[in-house]
Amino acid sequence: MPQTSSSGQALTGLGQGARTRAEQLAALLDDRIRTRGLAPGEPVGTLESLRAETGLAYATVSEAVRLLRDRGVLEIRPGRGGGLFVAERGPVVRLRHTLLSVEEEPGTVADAIELRDHLEELIDVGAARHRTAEDVADLRALLGRLQAAPDWDGFMRANWALHERIAAISPNAMARAVYIGTLGHLGAASSRFDDAEAAAGYRAERHQVHADLVEAIADGDEAAVRAAVARHNTTT
């Protein structure tokens, strides 16, 4: 039976909503840290302890931890005495929490779209300048998930996951935090198509836009990145 850690509520009962289990677990871990008032440097557990507590697959727990690390919430310390610790809460993390606090305000989705569009080129050009072979392999794998998604919700989840992985490459931590914050707002308000043919056409078009963007980033071709971003922002 999953345990309840002394650091907060049980990390169980994950649903089957639009967010992946890794995203849901990341949200629960983030909430645990905040509600318990854990200070920077305090331990949160280990990958194995979280896996045992939740009963989730190791890959799911690892992905949740990666999400929180990329958002500046967790620090991973290797070696003996290592594990997962609360990260220093600098301005990037405080900014992310500010973004989360306004998600119920009117006009949030429209604001998020405008903000994301302005940041897209900065994030993607940064990724083109700093990508590694491992980054490119991850992006291509996520692009494959986008193409193979079995349904609309799966397609949108793969879409956001691809953009979040691109953002993780960008060296601009402040822009990255704001950009990822906008994805949370947009993920809950994705467009839908009642017409199956229209949906298929939209998916094919969006897949090609993202494929062009990924290859431009892989090539380090900043002009091609900017052209792909322009198409991306005008065909949403």
N, C-alpha and C positions, 0 to 999 in steps of 0.2 A: 504494500500500500504506500502511495506517495506520502512523504513526510511534509510537515509544515516547519520551515526553518524559523529560528528565533529572530531572524532579521525581517520577518514580515509575513504576509498572507501566503497560503499555499499557491503554488504556481500550477494549478490544475484547472480542469474544466474549460479548456480551450475549445472554442466553437468552430463552426464550419463557414464563417462569413467570408467577405471579400478578401480580407487580409490572410496571408499565409500563417501557418502555425508559428513560424519563426518570428514574424512581425508581431503576432499576438503575445508571444513569450517575451519579446523585447519590451513591449509596452508594459507588461506586468512587472518585469524586473525594474524598469525605470520607475514605475509607481511605487514599488517596494522601497527603493532607495530614497525617494522623495518623502514618502509618508513616514518612514522610520527616522528621517533626518540623519541618514548616514553621512558622515563627514568624509572629505577627500582622504584617501589612503586606507579607509576601513575596508575589511574583506567582505566580499559578497558571496564567495564560494569558489568552486572549481567547476570545470566542465563536467567532470564525473559526478560531483555532488548534485549539480542541477539536472543532469540526465537521470540520476536515481530518484530525485524528488519529483520530477515531472513525468517520468516514464516515456519521454519522447526520444526519438532517434538521436544519436550523437550528432549527425549532420544538421538536424534541426536546431539543436542547442548551440552548436558552433556558429550557425548562421545568425541566430539571435544575438549572440555575444559579439559577432563581427559588426552587426548593425549598431549596437550600443557603443562599441569602440570607435567606429567611424563617426558617430555623433558626439563623441567626446564625453560620454557618460561613464564608460568603463575603461580601466587600464588593465592590460594583460601582462603579468609578470611571470617570466619563465623560470624554470629551475626549482631547486629545493626551497620550500617556503613560498613558492610562487602561487599564482592563482588569479582570481578576478578581484579587482579592487576599485573602489569609487575613484574616478578621475578628478583631477583639479577642476573646479567649476569656474573656468575663465569666462570671458565675455561671449565666446561662441556658444557655450552651453546655456548661459542665461538668455541669449537671443533666441535659441530654439524654444525654450520654455515660454518666452513671450509670444512667439508665433502660435504655440499650442493654446495659449490662453484666449486667443481671439477667434477660435474656430467657429464659435456660434454666432458671431456678429454678422449682421446683414451685409451682403456684398463681398463676403470673404472669398468666395470662389472666383468671382470676377477679378478681385484684387490679386489673388494668387496666380491667375493666368497672366495678368499683365506683368507681375513681378517676375514670374518664371521666364516669360518671353524675353525680358530685358537681360536676364542673367544667363540665358541659354548659350549665347555665343561666348561669353567670358568663361563659363564652365567647360564648354566643349573645346575651345581653343587651348585652354590650359591642359586638358586631357591629351590633346594632340602633341603638345610640347613635352609632356612628362610620362607618356605611356611606356610601359615595359612589355616584353613579350608575354608575360603572365597576364597583364591587364588585357591585352588584345585577345588572348585565348579565352578569357572570361567573357569579354564582350561578345565574341562570336558564339560562344555557348549560349549566352542569354538571348542573342538574336535567334538562335535555333529554337529556344523555348517560345519566343514570340510567334514564330511561324507555325509551330506545332501545337499551340494552345488549343485545347478541345472545345472551348466555349468562350463567350464574350468576357466573362469575369476573369478567366484564365489569361486571356489576351491582354486585358488591362493590367493585371498583376505583373505579367511578364514585361509589359511596357514600362511600368514604374520601376521594376527591378533593374532593367537595363539603364534607365536614366540615373538611378541611384548609384549604380556601379561606375558609370562615367564620372559622376560627381566625385566619387571617392578618389579618383586619379588627380583631380584638380588640386593644386597646392594652396589655393586661396581658401583658408579654413572658414573665414567669415562668409564669403559668397556661397561656399558649400553648405553651411548651416542654414542659410536663408533659403537656398534652392531646395534642399531636401525638405525643409518645412513646408514649402509650397506643394510638394508632391503629396504630402499627407492630406491637404485640403482637396486636391484635385482627385485623388484616388477614391474619395467618398462621393464624388459627383460626376462620374464618367458618363459621357454620352452613350445612348443605346439606340439600336435600330430595331424597329419592329419588322422591317422587311429583310428577310434573310439574304436576298441577292444584294441589297444595298450594303448590308453588314459585311458580306464577303468582299465586295469591291473596296470598301473602306479599309478593311484589314490588309488586303493586298497592297493598296497604295501606301498605307502607313508602314508596312513591313519594308517596302522598297526604300522609303525615306530613311528609315532607321538603318537599313543595310548600307546605304550610301554614306550616312554619318559615321557608322562604325569603321568602314573602310577608309574614310578620310582621316579619322583619328589614327587608325593603324599605320597609314602612310605618313603621318605627320604633315599632311598637306593642309595648311591653315586656310588657304583660299577655298579649297573644296569643303572644308568644315563650315566656313561661313555660308557658302552656297547651300549646303545641306540644312543648316540651321534656318536659313530664310525659307526654304521649302517646308521645313518642319513647322515653323510658326505660322505659315499661311494656309496649312491644310489640316489644322486640328479640327 
